């Protein structure tokens, strides 16, 4: 099943942000309790870390963001020219 994941926050009269990805639901783990599923990103775009306040994040959130941006770089860079790869590398660098 394909689902749209759209976390966002809106501050009335100030600003807002939404990150949107299409994901495929895939089997992840089976054990004595049941089958469990995970999401595989189908659409990828870098999440800018320029405005992220790292000290407000927990380590698992930092790990997820770094892992996601690494996936973006891995999937997109083979299709880009040298200048575009340099730009994407900067946009997806670890925080």
N, C-alpha and C positions, 0 to 999 in steps of 0.2 A: 504494500500500500504506500502511496506517495502522499506526504503531508506537508503543509506549510508551517514552519516554525517561525514565529514573529514576536520575539520579546521586544518590549519597548517601554519607554517612560516618557511622559509628557508633563511638563511643568507649566500650568496655565499662566499665560502672559509672559513666559520666559523662553522656553525652548523645549525641544523634544528630539528623541532619537529612536529609530526602529532598525533592528537587524533582521533581515528576512532570508531564509533559505528553504529550498525544497529538499526534503529528505525522503529516503526510501526506508521502510521498516524492514529490518532483517533479523533472522534468528541469531541470538547471541549466546545464550547459555541454557543448557538443559540439565536439570538435576532432580533430586527426589521431590522437590517442591513444585516444579512445573517447568514450562519453557518460558524463557525471558527473551525480550527483544531489545534491539538497539537501533539507532538511526545512522544511516550512511548519507552524507551530504551529496546531493546531486548538483546543486548550484554552489559555486564558490566565488567569493570576492573577499579581498582583504578587509579585515576589521582594523581600522586605524587605531593605533595605540598612542597617538600624540597627545590626546586629552585624557588618557587613562591615569588615574591616581593609584599607582601600584600599591601604596601603603593602605589603601582602603579595601584591597582584595585579599581573599584567603588564598593559600597556596594552590588548592585544587582549581580555583578560578584562573589563576595565573597559568597553571599548567594547561588548562583547557584552551585558553586564548593562544598561548604559544603553539600548542599542538595544531589548532585549527589553522593559524596563519602559516605554519610549516606545510600543512596539507595544501593550502592555496598555492604556495610557491611551487611545490612539487608538481601539482596538476597543471598549472598555467605556464610556468617558465619555458617548457619545451616549445611552446607556440609563439614565443616572443622574440623580438630582435634584441641585440646587446643592450641598447639604451633602456628598453622596456624592462628587461631582466634586472638591470641595475635599480630602476625605480621600484620594481616589485620587491626586490630583496630588502630595500630600505623600509618599504611599507609593511613588510611581514617580519621584521626583525623581532627577536625576543625582547620582552620587557623585564 
